[in-house]
């Protein structure tokens, strides 16, 4: 397979994995896939474009810093670099990984603006 096809397969698998993670977490947090994704859409609205790299040390549509990227998405950092180079589905998958243990804590200001805190 070409590198482009490999990436497409990876994105599709991660999108499926994202739904599975949210569904499993939802059982314990009494939430739904729809509500978690709606929350991240709101956070994204206040954070920036999916390709944001403004030089402030935060990357992508959910403004992840390097330590966050490495902790929750090391395989994507190795494959693509910073989050501003990841497809939105991967950025969301990594955000959901963090959310399962930290809630919306990594986005305190925007979570508050979105009524999540």
C-alpha positions in Angstrom: 0.0 0.0 0.0 1.1 3.6 -0.6 1.9 5.9 2.4 -1.3 7.8 1.5 -3.4 4.7 1.6 -1.8 3.6 4.8 -2.7 7.0 6.4 -6.3 6.7 5.2 -6.6 3.2 6.7 -5.1 4.5 9.9 -7.6 7.4 10.0 -10.6 5.1 9.4 -9.5 2.7 12.1 -9.0 5.5 14.6 -12.3 7.0 13.8 -13.9 3.6 14.6 -11.7 3.4 17.7 -12.8 6.8 18.8 -16.4 5.8 18.7 -15.6 2.7 20.7 -13.7 4.6 23.4 -16.5 7.1 23.7 -19.1 4.4 23.9 -17.1 2.6 26.7 -16.5 5.8 28.6 -20.1 6.7 28.1 -21.3 3.7 30.1 -19.5 5.0 33.2 -19.9 8.7 32.6 -23.6 8.6 31.5 -22.9 10.4 28.3 -23.2 9.6 24.6 -20.9 9.7 21.6 -23.0 12.5 20.3 -22.6 14.7 23.4 -18.8 14.1 23.7 -18.3 15.0 20.0 -20.6 18.0 20.3 -18.5 19.2 23.3 -15.3 18.8 21.3 -16.9 20.7 18.4 -17.6 23.6 20.8 -14.1 23.5 22.2 -12.7 23.4 18.7 -14.8 26.5 17.8 -12.9 28.5 20.4 -9.5 27.0 20.0 -8.5 27.4 16.3 -8.4 25.8 12.9 -7.4 22.1 12.6 -4.2 23.2 11.0 -3.3 26.0 13.5 0.4 26.5 14.3 0.6 30.1 15.4 4.0 29.8 17.2 2.5 29.8 20.7 3.4 26.2 21.4 -0.1 24.8 20.8 -1.1 22.9 17.7 -4.2 21.9 15.8 -7.9 22.5 16.2 -7.9 21.6 19.9 -4.6 23.5 20.7 -2.5 20.6 22.0 1.0 21.3 23.4 3.9 18.9 22.8 3.7 17.1 26.1 -0.1 16.5 25.6 0.6 15.2 22.1 3.3 12.8 23.3 1.3 11.6 26.3 -1.9 10.8 24.4 -0.9 10.5 20.8 2.8 9.6 20.6 2.2 7.3 17.6 0.7 10.2 15.6 3.6 12.6 16.6 6.0 10.0 15.3 4.0 9.5 12.1 2.9 13.1 11.3 4.6 15.6 13.6 2.6 18.1 15.6 -1.2 18.0 15.8 -1.6 20.7 13.2 -0.5 18.1 10.6 -3.0 15.4 11.8 -6.4 14.9 10.3 -9.2 16.1 12.5 -10.3 12.6 13.3 -6.9 11.9 14.9 -7.0 15.1 16.9 -10.4 14.1 18.2 -9.3 10.6 19.0 -6.4 11.9 21.0 -8.6 14.4 22.8 -11.0 11.6 23.7 -8.1 9.5 25.1 -7.3 12.4 27.4 -11.0 13.0 28.2 -11.5 9.5 29.5 -9.1 10.2 32.3 -9.0 14.0 32.7 -12.4 15.1 31.5 -12.3 18.5 29.8 -9.6 19.7 32.2 -7.0 20.2 29.5 -9.2 22.9 28.0 -10.3 24.9 31.1 -11.2 28.2 29.5 -13.0 26.9 26.4 -14.7 24.1 28.4 -16.1 26.8 30.7 -17.3 28.8 27.7 -19.0 25.7 26.3 -20.7 25.0 29.7 -18.7 21.9 30.3 -17.2 22.9 33.7 
